[in-house]
């Protein structure tokens, strides 16, 4: 993989980390949350990107891979959110308005997929909303 390919893969890995953080905010990742992610990756995210990695797979599927791996490792949701937030602040220019809208839509779908949004998820959604709205 050359250097021009790495940013695309890293972008979707970081987004996967965000979605894991939303799902794991209450310390439990449920099947419905994973399914919400899979459905939106397939139906909406995959059409936003045509970059294919060295294995011939659309890079957006890195979101699912990271989400699944972090769930397996049971990483801390707040740490994952902070990591994504830092990546976002450092690379704001790579996020289009459409991507930001889809980030918000997907995060909300994950949070609401199992018995509505709980307090932990609402807190992270509020932080995400603020992050996406900041101009600087």
trRosetta pair geometry for C-beta under 8 A, 3 or more apart (Angstrom, degrees):
i j d omega theta_ij theta_ji phi_ij phi_ji
1 5 4.6 -118 -167 81 93 134
1 6 6.1 110 139 -64 121 79
1 9 7.5 -19 -161 -5 152 148
1 53 7.4 -26 -102 -160 122 84
1 54 5.5 -107 -73 -36 89 127
2 5 5.5 98 59 6 64 103
2 6 7.7 -118 106 -16 37 90
3 6 5.7 -45 -151 17 40 118
4 7 7.2 -47 -167 20 36 104
5 8 6.2 -63 -168 36 47 110
5 9 6.5 35 148 -13 78 111
5 51 7.6 157 -140 -173 74 119
5 53 7.1 109 180 -127 121 63
5 54 7.5 65 166 -45 161 90
6 9 5.8 -64 -148 42 37 108
6 10 5.8 34 160 -19 73 112
7 10 5.7 -59 -140 42 30 111
7 11 6.1 40 158 -30 65 103
7 94 7.0 -144 168 -114 118 153
8 11 5.7 -49 -150 26 28 116
8 12 7.0 14 158 -6 60 105
8 49 7.4 141 -161 -161 113 130
8 51 4.5 -89 -177 133 157 167
8 59 4.8 -27 142 -168 105 176
9 12 6.3 -65 -156 42 31 101
9 13 6.3 32 149 -21 67 109
9 53 6.0 74 -89 -99 116 115
9 59 5.3 -118 -90 -143 58 114
9 62 5.7 142 -159 -73 67 158
10 13 5.4 -55 -144 36 34 114
10 14 6.3 34 157 -20 67 104
11 14 6.0 -61 -155 35 26 109
11 15 6.5 23 151 -16 63 107
11 59 7.7 53 62 142 97 129
11 91 7.4 -137 -102 132 90 150
11 94 6.0 -120 -105 135 130 139
12 15 5.4 -47 -142 37 39 113
12 16 6.3 47 153 -23 64 101
12 49 7.7 -93 -70 18 128 175
12 59 5.1 162 4 145 148 88
12 60 5.4 -152 -126 -118 140 35
12 61 7.6 42 154 48 146 30
12 62 3.8 104 106 62 113 115
12 63 5.2 -89 179 -45 89 80
12 66 7.8 169 129 1 70 129
13 16 5.6 -52 -152 34 32 115
13 17 6.6 38 147 -23 63 102
13 62 4.8 -66 -65 155 67 123
13 63 7.6 -149 -94 -80 24 43
13 65 7.8 -48 -107 77 80 103
13 66 4.8 132 -150 -63 67 143
14 17 5.4 -48 -153 29 36 117
14 18 6.8 41 148 -20 63 98
14 83 7.5 -140 -137 128 86 92
14 84 5.4 136 177 -120 86 76
14 87 4.4 -123 -145 113 147 166
14 88 7.6 174 150 -51 133 72
15 18 5.5 -46 -155 30 39 115
15 19 6.6 33 151 -15 67 103
15 63 5.3 -44 97 -102 100 107
15 84 7.4 99 -96 -135 28 120
15 103 6.7 -115 -138 -109 107 99
16 19 5.8 -55 -148 39 34 108
16 20 6.3 38 152 -21 66 103
16 62 5.9 -124 -23 125 137 69
16 63 3.7 179 -77 -144 91 46
16 64 6.7 -101 -120 -9 122 19
16 65 6.8 -33 -137 60 168 62
16 66 3.2 114 106 62 137 119
16 67 4.8 -116 -170 -37 94 80
16 70 7.6 160 136 1 96 126
17 20 5.7 -51 -148 35 31 113
17 21 6.5 37 151 -24 63 103
17 66 5.7 -64 -54 151 67 135
17 67 8.0 -146 -72 -76 26 59
17 70 6.6 126 -118 -56 65 155
17 80 4.8 -153 178 -168 89 98
17 83 5.9 -67 150 89 148 117
17 84 5.1 -177 96 -64 106 104
18 21 5.6 -55 -154 31 32 114
18 22 6.7 31 151 -18 65 101
18 80 7.3 -178 -85 144 27 96
18 81 6.7 76 -127 -115 63 60
18 84 4.0 116 -72 -136 89 167
18 103 7.0 -6 110 -157 154 106
18 107 6.9 -60 143 -88 106 113
18 128 7.3 99 -167 -110 118 123
19 22 5.7 -46 -150 32 37 112
19 23 6.4 33 153 -14 66 107
19 37 5.5 104 165 -110 143 125
19 63 6.2 51 22 -174 141 106
19 67 5.6 -37 92 -93 109 121
19 106 6.3 -49 -101 135 118 116
19 107 6.6 -133 -105 -92 69 68
19 110 5.8 156 -160 -49 88 163
20 23 5.8 -61 -148 42 33 108
20 24 5.7 11 161 -3 71 118
20 29 7.3 -32 -151 -97 72 138
20 66 6.7 -111 -27 126 131 86
20 67 4.6 -175 -69 -126 94 64
20 70 4.3 40 -167 80 164 142
20 71 6.4 -139 -138 -49 109 79
20 75 7.2 44 136 61 136 112
20 77 7.3 -149 127 -115 73 74
20 80 5.6 -84 88 170 105 162
21 24 6.2 -65 -132 50 23 97
21 25 6.6 56 157 -64 59 82
21 77 4.5 119 -150 -165 62 74
21 78 7.3 119 -150 -69 109 18
21 80 3.9 -162 -73 94 102 110
21 81 4.0 147 -179 -59 155 81
21 84 6.6 -122 1 6 144 133
21 124 6.1 -176 135 -153 100 147
22 25 6.0 -23 -160 -25 29 114
22 33 7.9 -173 106 -160 88 122
22 77 7.7 164 -26 -157 13 116
22 81 7.9 106 -53 -87 59 107
22 107 4.9 -172 -83 -149 161 83
22 110 5.0 91 107 93 126 131
22 111 5.4 -84 175 -62 111 92
22 121 6.1 61 -170 -139 73 89
22 124 5.5 -169 -105 109 64 138
22 125 7.1 70 -127 -67 108 78
22 128 7.6 -5 -80 -37 112 148
23 29 4.6 49 140 -123 115 91
23 30 7.5 -143 -167 30 99 65
23 33 4.0 127 -130 158 111 143
23 34 7.2 71 -139 -60 157 61
23 37 7.5 -48 -55 -38 137 127
23 67 7.3 65 23 -156 145 108
23 71 7.6 -33 102 -85 132 112
23 77 7.9 -154 70 -113 51 118
23 110 5.2 -80 -69 172 88 122
23 111 7.8 -130 -82 -77 47 52
24 27 6.6 38 -178 -105 71 18
24 28 7.5 164 -133 50 55 15
24 29 5.2 -29 -79 -61 77 98
24 70 7.4 -107 -25 130 150 110
24 71 7.0 -163 -72 -100 119 74
24 74 7.8 160 -141 -149 136 55
24 75 7.4 83 108 75 172 68
24 76 7.9 173 126 -176 131 20
24 77 4.0 -169 97 -77 95 108
24 80 7.3 69 56 31 130 145
25 77 4.8 -179 -87 158 44 161
25 111 7.7 10 23 -112 137 96
25 118 7.4 178 98 73 112 102
25 120 3.8 166 144 134 100 104
25 121 4.7 152 62 -77 147 57
25 123 7.2 166 -166 56 133 95
25 124 5.0 -125 -97 -6 136 137
26 118 5.2 49 -77 68 136 145
26 120 4.6 160 -74 51 67 139
26 121 6.5 -35 -32 -36 102 91
27 77 7.6 -110 -74 -10 46 125
27 120 7.9 -28 -12 145 74 179
29 33 5.7 -115 -163 71 70 136
29 34 6.6 73 160 -49 106 98
29 71 4.7 -83 50 -123 159 117
30 33 4.9 101 60 1 75 101
30 34 7.4 -144 100 0 43 86
30 113 7.5 -170 81 101 113 104
30 114 4.5 65 66 -72 152 161
31 34 5.7 -57 -152 39 37 110
31 35 6.1 38 152 -20 70 108
32 35 5.6 -54 -144 39 31 114
32 36 6.4 40 153 -26 64 101
32 113 4.3 179 141 141 99 105
32 114 4.3 140 67 -70 133 92
33 36 5.7 -46 -150 28 32 114
33 37 6.9 31 150 -15 61 102
33 110 5.0 56 -156 -164 85 82
33 111 7.9 48 -120 -71 105 23
33 113 5.1 158 -88 66 50 132
33 114 5.9 -53 -45 -11 87 118
34 37 5.8 -54 -156 36 35 112
34 38 6.3 34 150 -19 68 106
34 67 6.9 152 -121 137 82 127
34 68 7.5 72 -135 -86 122 79
34 71 7.6 -20 -83 -47 118 166
35 38 5.5 -51 -142 38 35 112
35 39 6.2 36 158 -21 67 105
35 113 7.0 169 68 -174 89 144
36 39 6.0 -55 -148 35 27 110
36 40 6.5 16 159 -9 62 110
36 106 7.7 141 140 -161 96 66
36 109 4.6 179 -178 137 120 97
36 110 4.9 174 93 -92 133 52
36 112 8.0 140 -119 67 158 69
36 113 4.0 -114 -45 -75 138 147
37 40 6.2 -67 -150 42 28 102
37 41 6.1 28 157 -21 67 109
37 63 6.9 -151 -178 134 114 112
37 64 6.4 151 130 -97 117 78
37 67 5.9 155 149 -138 169 176
37 106 6.8 65 -116 -172 65 108
37 109 7.9 156 -67 98 45 110
37 110 5.8 34 -58 -90 87 112
38 41 5.8 -55 -145 35 28 111
38 42 6.2 22 159 -14 64 111
38 64 6.3 65 -94 -108 74 126
39 42 6.0 -62 -150 41 27 107
39 43 5.8 3 164 -1 67 118
39 109 7.9 -119 72 156 112 144
40 43 6.0 -61 -126 50 29 98
40 44 5.3 -30 -169 35 70 112
40 45 6.2 68 136 -16 76 103
40 102 7.6 156 173 -172 118 95
40 105 7.2 171 -139 115 140 100
40 106 4.8 169 121 -110 160 96
40 109 6.0 136 -48 67 138 157
41 44 7.6 -63 -102 56 8 70
41 45 4.6 -40 -133 46 49 129
41 46 6.2 71 158 -38 62 92
41 60 5.8 165 -158 140 93 110
41 61 6.7 101 169 -98 136 55
41 63 5.8 -167 -100 70 126 128
41 64 5.9 -66 -18 -46 174 109
42 45 7.8 31 -1 45 18 88
42 46 5.9 2 -141 -4 28 132
43 46 7.6 103 33 28 12 102
43 47 8.0 -34 152 -4 33 114
44 47 6.4 -72 -161 34 29 104
44 48 7.0 25 152 -24 66 109
44 102 5.9 -173 137 -136 128 122
44 105 7.7 -41 102 96 170 138
44 106 7.9 -152 72 -69 132 104
45 48 5.7 -60 -158 27 40 115
45 49 7.1 -9 164 13 71 107
45 60 4.4 160 139 -168 110 141
45 63 6.9 -40 159 15 168 151
45 102 6.5 143 -85 162 77 141
45 106 7.5 33 -55 -75 117 143
46 49 7.0 -84 -151 51 30 83
46 58 5.5 66 -139 117 88 164
46 60 5.3 -150 -89 61 55 146
46 61 7.8 35 -94 -52 100 82
48 60 7.2 106 60 -80 94 140
48 98 6.6 -178 -127 125 124 124
48 99 6.8 131 172 -85 150 81
48 102 6.9 -106 -49 -3 157 169
49 58 6.3 124 96 -174 100 102
49 59 6.0 -86 141 57 142 98
49 60 5.1 150 49 -45 132 107
50 58 7.4 -69 -139 -124 28 99
51 58 7.1 98 77 -153 55 60
51 59 4.6 -8 95 1 105 128
52 56 5.6 -4 174 -148 124 35
52 57 6.5 142 -155 64 77 22
52 58 5.9 -48 -99 -87 68 43
52 59 7.0 -151 -106 -30 17 79
53 56 7.3 -56 71 11 64 17
53 57 5.4 -14 40 60 104 80
53 58 7.9 47 -1 130 83 5
53 59 5.5 118 -46 -85 93 77
53 62 7.8 110 -47 -56 139 109
57 61 5.4 -72 161 47 114 139
58 61 5.6 102 77 -11 79 99
59 62 5.6 -15 180 -8 63 116
60 63 6.0 -20 175 3 62 112
61 64 5.4 -40 -165 33 63 112
61 65 6.3 66 138 -22 75 101
62 65 5.3 -54 -144 39 39 115
62 66 6.0 37 158 -17 71 106
63 66 6.3 -59 -148 39 24 105
63 67 6.1 27 154 -21 62 112
64 67 5.5 -55 -143 38 30 115
64 68 6.1 28 159 -18 65 109
65 68 6.0 -59 -150 38 25 109
65 69 6.2 21 155 -16 63 111
66 69 5.7 -57 -142 40 30 109
66 70 6.0 27 161 -17 67 109
67 70 6.2 -59 -145 38 23 106
67 71 6.4 23 155 -18 60 109
68 71 5.8 -57 -150 36 28 112
68 72 6.4 31 152 -21 64 105
69 72 5.5 -53 -151 34 33 114
69 73 6.3 19 154 -6 67 109
70 73 5.7 -60 -142 48 33 104
70 74 7.9 132 159 -55 56 9
70 75 4.6 -62 -160 23 90 121
70 80 6.4 67 -160 -100 149 143
71 74 6.9 24 -174 -77 34 51
75 79 6.5 -107 165 73 98 118
75 80 5.7 100 116 -55 121 114
76 79 4.1 71 81 11 108 112
76 80 6.7 179 90 -12 55 85
77 80 5.6 -58 -149 37 32 112
77 81 6.3 32 154 -20 67 105
77 120 7.6 66 90 164 155 120
77 124 7.1 -74 154 -77 116 148
78 81 5.6 -50 -145 35 33 111
78 82 6.3 34 155 -19 65 105
79 82 5.7 -54 -148 36 31 112
79 83 6.4 33 153 -21 64 106
80 83 5.7 -53 -149 34 31 113
80 84 6.5 30 154 -16 64 104
81 84 5.8 -56 -150 38 33 109
81 85 6.2 35 152 -23 67 107
81 124 5.7 -124 -101 -137 150 110
81 127 6.7 60 168 98 135 142
81 128 7.8 -99 -149 -65 110 90
82 85 5.5 -53 -145 35 31 114
82 86 6.4 32 156 -19 64 103
83 86 6.0 -54 -151 34 29 109
83 87 6.5 30 151 -17 63 106
84 87 5.5 -56 -150 38 34 113
84 88 6.1 37 152 -22 68 106
85 88 5.6 -52 -147 35 30 114
85 89 6.4 30 154 -18 64 105
85 127 7.4 -57 -85 153 135 112
85 131 5.5 -113 -127 -114 94 144
86 89 5.8 -53 -147 36 32 111
86 90 6.2 24 156 -13 65 111
87 90 5.9 -65 -147 44 28 107
87 91 5.9 -21 168 23 67 116
88 91 6.6 -82 -133 58 20 80
88 92 6.4 56 166 -84 63 67
88 95 6.8 16 -142 -31 85 148
88 131 6.0 59 99 167 152 123
89 92 6.6 -3 -146 -48 24 100
89 131 7.8 -91 -59 -154 86 100
91 94 4.9 -18 163 20 101 116
91 95 7.3 104 117 -21 82 92
92 95 6.1 -66 -163 31 44 108
95 99 5.0 -131 -158 87 70 127
95 100 5.4 81 158 -59 114 91
95 103 7.6 -13 -151 -24 123 141
96 99 4.6 100 52 5 76 101
96 100 7.1 -140 95 -4 42 85
97 100 5.7 -54 -148 36 33 111
97 101 6.3 34 153 -18 66 105
98 101 5.8 -55 -148 37 31 111
98 102 6.2 25 155 -14 65 109
99 102 5.7 -59 -144 42 31 108
99 103 6.2 43 152 -28 66 101
100 103 5.4 -44 -147 28 32 118
100 104 6.6 31 154 -16 62 103
100 132 5.1 139 -164 -153 111 115
101 104 5.8 -56 -154 37 31 111
101 105 6.3 31 150 -18 66 108
102 105 5.4 -49 -139 39 37 114
102 106 6.0 36 160 -19 67 107
103 106 6.1 -61 -148 39 23 106
103 107 6.2 22 157 -18 62 110
103 128 7.4 -151 140 -179 108 122
103 132 6.8 178 85 -93 129 135
104 107 5.9 -56 -144 37 27 110
104 108 6.3 25 158 -16 63 109
104 128 7.0 161 -105 132 71 118
104 129 7.2 74 -122 -95 113 71
104 132 6.3 -84 -64 20 110 175
105 108 6.0 -61 -151 39 26 110
105 109 6.3 26 153 -20 64 109
106 109 5.6 -53 -145 36 32 112
106 110 6.4 33 156 -19 65 104
107 110 5.9 -53 -149 35 30 110
107 111 6.3 26 155 -15 64 110
107 124 7.9 -135 -172 121 122 101
107 125 6.1 155 137 -110 118 84
107 128 5.7 -109 163 115 173 172
108 111 5.7 -57 -143 41 30 109
108 112 5.9 10 164 -3 66 116
108 117 7.9 -48 -149 -75 65 131
108 125 6.7 80 -88 -129 70 129
109 112 6.2 -67 -139 49 24 98
109 113 6.1 46 158 -55 62 102
110 113 5.8 -42 -150 -1 26 121
111 117 4.6 28 148 -110 108 98
111 118 8.0 -137 -169 26 89 63
111 121 4.0 145 -140 174 108 133
111 122 7.5 125 -176 -63 142 49
111 124 7.8 -172 -91 72 128 107
111 125 5.9 -24 -47 -60 168 126
112 116 6.0 -16 -139 -137 71 37
112 117 5.4 -37 -82 -50 70 88
115 118 7.7 32 99 -53 101 97
117 121 4.8 -129 -159 92 83 124
117 122 5.3 103 145 -63 118 86
117 125 7.0 -24 -154 -8 141 149
118 121 5.2 91 54 14 69 103
118 122 7.0 -129 102 -8 33 93
119 122 5.6 -57 -145 36 30 113
119 123 6.5 34 156 -24 64 102
120 123 5.9 -51 -153 29 30 112
120 124 6.9 21 153 -9 63 104
121 124 5.9 -58 -151 41 35 106
121 125 6.1 37 151 -21 69 108
122 125 5.5 -53 -142 38 32 113
122 126 6.3 37 155 -22 65 103
123 126 5.8 -53 -152 33 29 112
123 127 6.6 28 150 -16 63 105
124 127 5.5 -52 -148 38 37 113
124 128 6.2 39 152 -21 67 104
125 128 5.5 -52 -146 37 33 113
125 129 6.3 39 153 -24 65 103
126 129 5.6 -49 -147 32 31 114
126 130 6.6 31 154 -16 63 105
127 130 5.8 -55 -151 38 31 111
127 131 6.3 34 151 -22 65 108
128 131 5.5 -55 -147 36 32 115
128 132 6.2 25 158 -14 67 108
129 132 6.1 -60 -146 40 26 105
129 133 6.2 19 157 -16 63 115
130 133 5.9 -65 -144 40 28 108
130 134 6.7 42 158 -40 64 96
131 134 6.2 -43 -155 7 28 113
